[in-house]
Amino acid sequence: MDVLYGAFTFLYQAGDAFAFLVLSACGLAVIFGMMGVINLAHGEFILCGAYVSASAARLGLPLPLAILLGALVSGLVGMALERIVIRHLYDRPLDTIVATWGISMIATQGTLILLGSSMPGTGTPFGSFAVGPYTYSVYRLVLVGAALLLLLCLWLLFTKTRFGTLARATIQVPHIAEALGVNTNLVYALTFGLGAALAGLAGGLYAPTMTLVPTMGSAFVVEAFVTVVVGGADVFLGTAPAAAILGIVKAALTSWQGQLFGQIGLLVAVIVVIRVLPRGISGFILRERA
């Protein structure tokens, strides 16, 4: 029985790591993977979603609506920043890095000055369940379901809707899309806003599980970037398998030697994958299909 309990614990931890990587990376996969914008302020969009969600929940809004509100506010902030700053820096990656890093610093320090060093959380909902002598959070399983549902919704959005077609066309061949009458500025703004909203959604979903501090976004950024890099440019082909592989590696090493070894193993796995597959998992899949 101990072996069965250990196997369930490993699967639970791997699923939890998978959900964290997917939810952290989806917004970055849209902004960085699809648009090519190196967004160092990704963690601050997550921070925005978490703070707005927690504030709305404490004011009495049901948690699901509070999470959606956090995602909406993050998306609107992202669209505003795209219009004011990012739009002028497309095809200038070094300038984009500096600009988004500056936005990150302003957001982090501004939050610290205006709202203090921490914000009261909402508490993890749904309680826990027991398997043998061990207890597990039900909400962590909800996060796994949310990650899978989000991947499905993104696939439907970008492959089955007019917006998805226009977004992919604008990002791949903007001059032709503009010549055909597409409002490319609007498409860029909506796509960047979508990536920011997805980051805010991740923050809102994880707000009940974390201590809310102005630097909380940094807990997401590294793992989001490595997931996107391992997954490659195609969000739909790469993100899920990359998160699954990295989640298994992280869960295995964490259960063996603790959290530090899990993080080290994650980074080593990234180095190995990008050495073997320089275009990521999606690049490998597309090459094999051809």
N, C-alpha and C positions, 0 to 999 in steps of 0.2 A: 504493500500500500504506500509506503514511503516513496517508492519510485514513481507511482502514479501521481502522488501529491507534488513531487518534484517536477514531473513533466507538465502538470497543469500550471504550476507556478512559472515555469519557463515560458510556456505559451502565453500566459497572461502578461508577463514582462515584455515578451517580444511584441505582442499586440499593442501594448502601451507605448513602446518605443516607436513602432510603426506609425501609430496615430500621431504622436508628437512630431515625427519627421514630416509626415504628409501635410499636417495642418500648418506647420511652420513654413514649409517650403512652397506651398501652392501659390501664394501671393508673389513670392520671389521668382517662381518659375514663369509667371506671366510677365513680370517686369524685366527680369534679367534674362531668363531663358528665351522668351519670345521677342521682347522689344530690344534686348541688348543693352539695357540701362543698368549699370552697376549701382544698385541702390543701397548705400550704407545706412540709410534711415529706415530700413525695413523693421528693425526692432522698435523704432519709435511709433510706427503705425500699429504694431502689436500693443505697445504701451497705451496708445490712444484708445484702442478697442477695449482693453482690459479696464482702464479707468472709467470710461463712459459706461460700460456694462455694469461694473460694480456700483457706481453712483446711482444708476437708474434702478438697479435691483434694491438698493437700500431705500430708495424713495417709494418702493412699493410696486414697481413694474414687475410682472412675471419674468423669471429668469430667461426663458427663450426669447421673449421680446426685448429684454435688456441686451442680450447678446447680439440680436439683429440690429438694434439701435447702435451699439458700439461699432459694428461692421459698417453701417451706413455713414456714421460720422467720420470714420477713418477713410472711407471711399471719397466723401466730399472734400476732406482735407487733402487727400491725394490728388484729386482733380484740380484743386486750387493751386497746389504746389507745381503740378505739371504745367499749368497755364502761366504761372509767374516765373518759374525757374527752369524746370526740366526741358520745356519745349525749345528753349534757346540753346540747348547743349546736346541735342541728338548728333551722333557721329563724332562726338568729342568725349571719349570715355574718361580721359584723365580729369577733364574739367567736371564731369558728372560725379566722379569719385569725390573730388574736393567739395563740390556743392552739397551733395547728400551727406557727407561727413559733417559739414557745417550745420546742416539742418538737424542732424542727429544731436549734436552738441547743444544747440539752442533748445531743442525740445526737452532733452534730459535736464539741463540746468534750469530751464524755465519751469518745468514741472516741480523740481525740487524747491525752487523759490516760492512758487505760488501755492503749492499743495502740501509742502512738507516732505519729510523723508520717507513717509509710508502712508498708506491709505487702508482703512479697515476693509477686510474681505467680506465675502458673503457666506462662506462656509460651503463645504462640498455637499451637494444634494444627493438624495436617493439612498444614503446609508451604505451598508456593506452586506456581504454574504459570506458564508463559511464553506470551505471545502476541507473536510478533515479538521486538523488543528489550526488551519490557517484561515485568515479573513482577508477579503479583497473588496475594493471599492467598486460599487456598481457603476459609478459615474465614469470610471476609466473604460469600462466596456461601452458606455454611451459614446465616448470620444472615438473609439475604434469605429463604431457605426457611423459617426459623423464624418470621419475621414473617408470612408468608403463612399458614402453618399455624396460628399463634395467632389470626389474624383469623377463619379458618374455625371453629376450636374455640369461640371466643366467640360467633359467630353461632349455632352449633348449641346451645350452652349456653343462651343467652337466648331462643331461638325454638322449640326442640324439646324442652325438658325442663320438668319441673314446677317446679324451682327457678327457672328463668328466668321462667316465667309469674308465680310468686309475687313474685319480685324486682321485675319491672316493675309489677305491680299495687300492691305496697306503696309503691314510690317515687312512683307517679303519684297514687294515691288511698289513702293509708295508713288513713284512718278507715274507709273501706268495707271494705278488706282485713281490718282488725282486727275489724270487726263480723261478718265472715263466718268468723271463727275462725282467721285466719292469725296466727301468732306473729310480729308485725312486728319486735319487738326482735331475735329470732334472725335474721330475714331481713336486717335492717340490718347486724347484726354479720357475717354471712357475706358480704354484698356488699362491705362495707368491707374485710374480710379478703381477698376475692378481688382487689380493686384493689391492696392492699398486696402480695399474692403476685405479681401481674403485674409490679409495680415491682421486687420482688426477683428475679424471673426475668430482667428486663432487666439488672439488675446482675450476676447470675451469668453471663449470656451474654456480657456485655462485659468481665467481669473479666480474661479472658486477653489482652485487647487494650489494657488501660489500666494506668497506674500507680495503685496502690491507695493513696489518701490520704483522710483524713477529710472533705475538701471535694469529693470526686469527684462527689457528687450534683448539685452546681451545674452541671456540664457537661450534665446532662440536663434540668433543670427548665424553663429558658426555652423550649427547643425543644418540650418536651412540652406546655407551656401553649399555645404558639402553634398547635401542631397541633390541639389540642382546640378552641380558639377558632375556628379556621378551619373545622374539620370540623363544628362545631355539636353540638347535644344528642344526636343519634342516633349512637351509637358505630359502628354497622355501615354506615350510609350515608355518614358523614362522614369517619371516620378514614383509611381507605385512600386516597380521592381527595385529601384534604388533604395526606397524607404524600407522595403521588406528585407533586402540583403543587409543593409546597415543596422536595421532594428534587431535582426537575429544575432549579428556580431556583437552589438552592444549589450543585448540581454544575456548572451552566453558569458561574456567576460565580466559583466557586472555581477551575475550570480556566482561566478567563480572566485573573483578577487575583489569585488567592490566597484563603486562608482568611478573611481579614478581609472582603473584598468579598462572599464567600459568606454570611457572617453578616449583613452589612448588607442584602444583597439579600433574604435570608430575612425580615427584619423589615419591609422595605418592601413585600414581597409580602403579608405579613399585613395591613398597614395598608390596602392597596388592596382586598384581598378583603373585609375586614370593613366597609369603607366601601360597597362595592357590594352585598355580601350580609351584612347585619347579623345574620342568624340562621345564618350559616355555610352551608357547602355542603349539609349535610343538610337545612337549612331550605328552601333553594332547590329541592332535589329533591322534597321533600314538597309544596311549594307547586305545582310543575309537575305532579305526579301528581294533585293535587286539581283 
